[in-house]
Amino acid sequence: MPRSLVRALTGVLALTAAAAVPPLLSPSEAVAESVVVGGRPAPVAESPWAVALSSRDRFGGSRSGQFCGGVAVAPTKVLTAAHCLSDEALGGPVSRVKDLRVIAGRERLGDSDGREIPVRAIWVNPAYDSVSNAGDLAVLTLARALPKGGTIAMARSGDAAYRAGTAADVYGWGDTTGSGTYSSVLRSARVQVLPDADCARAYPGGREGTYRASAMLCAGDPAGGRDACQGDSGGPLVARGRLIGLVSWGSGCGRPGSPGVYTRVSAAAEWAEGRI
């Protein structure tokens, strides 16, 4: 299944497989397929800002209700993908999800360590386009502050972390093989930021999706094999110690010539100005 049509529902599709939620495969949902393929375990002590979005009511308790990723950028603020909060992803309006929580400080989803913090308020980018997946950003406000040191700085426009060739790491609890093998442990994969020209060549429009450099960046391994995948949507892409992207969409998982596409955090900071 092309990730461009699957990754937009990364968390949703991953949960669909894990919790028997009926799959909804619209073109925007294809963008939801994001799981860390070709990765390794990521100790939470080294990445405390990588968090999971959870609803046991919608997705069951076997994986603590995890359905998408997120990243803490302030003590009470978490960034995630707008498509994670869509009706398609949740099976209905997010306002009806009464047990929406952020899980922080937990590597293994089945454990009880860390914190589960209720979400007090939700802001979904009004400029989000579910067809192109441009503007794929939401901001969650938590009911309680995260522990000190549990956040990461956002890379602003012009930051060297966005330069092509920069090594970056993507984090998540998603599919580790591209065939529905979901991880119960937080994982990361080393990729590299790719030139916008390569991204536009990979996604020129049509069924595979359209790359927009002003709102997106792409990263991967030119030879394939390391990538985000189904279940990783909304999770962080980190370079030089700063947040540069949020898992958004792509075509397949770890395919040569089909890099992962991420919400560009410098653009996200402008969209969400005053809300973070």
Order of alpha helices (4+ residues) and beta strands (2+ residues): alpha-alpha-beta-beta-alpha-beta-beta-alpha-beta-beta-beta-beta-beta-alpha-beta-beta-beta-beta-alpha
